[in-house]
Amino acid sequence: MVSLEQVKKTIQQEISDAQVFVKDLTGGGDHLEAIVISSQFEGKTKVKQHQLVYGALQGELKSEAIHALALKTYTPDTWLTLQN
């Protein structure tokens, strides 16, 4: 099992400007939801955005420390629009 804080830090190591919010969906610590906001997503498709995040968590996914990850990615502008 990996802590929510470890997941956040791992994503931020790969995507340096990322704002990351991680939630445990089931209480078991291995079914997570991550919301990631980064300027590095600008101009990239959702698939490419998600590949960046999955790439950061490759070790945790391979070891099955994370069994399932619901992922939402946004650029800062898109995130700001959603908040208003």
N, C-alpha and C positions, 0 to 999 in steps of 0.2 A: 504494500500500500504506500502511496505517496501523499504527502500533505498538500492541502490546497495552496499553502504558501510556497512550497517547493515547485508546484506546477506554475504558479505565477512567475517565480524567479527564473525558471527554466525558459519560459516564453520570452521574458524580458532580456535574457542573455542573448537570444537569437535575434530578437526584434527590439532594438535598444530603446526606441521611443514609445514602446507599447504601453498603453494603459490596459490592465488585465483584471477582470473580475471572474473569479472561479467559484462555482457552487457545486456542492455534493448533492446529486439528485435523489439518491436512494438512502443515504446514511451509511452506506457500506464503504465509501471512500474510493470506489473504482468506477462509478458511473457519474461522470462530471459534465458540467456545462461551463464553457468558457466564453466570455465576451472579450474580444480583443480589438482595441482601437489603435490604429497606427497610420502615420503618413506614408509609410512604406507600402501600404495597400493601394495608394492612389495610382490609377491607370491600369490596375491589375484586375482580372476577372475574379469572381468569388472563388473559383476553383484554385487559382494561383494564390489567392490570399490564404485559403485554407491549407494549401500545401506548405506554405511558409510556417504556419503554426504546427501542423502535423510533423513537419521536419524537425522543429524544435523539440517535440515530445517523442521523437522516434524511439529513444531508449525505454521510456516509460510504457509506450504502446507495445513494443516488442516483448518486454518482460511481463506484460499483462498487469502491471501495477495500475494502469488505466485500462479498463475493459471496454468502456464506451465513452465517447466524448461528443457531446452536442456543442457545435461551434457556431458562433456568430461573430463575423468580422465587419468592421466599419472603418472608413476613413474618418479623420477628425471632423470634417465638414458634414458628412452623413450622420455621424453620431450627434453633433450639435443640432442638426435639423430634427432628429428624432426626439431630442430632449425638450424642444420648444413646442 
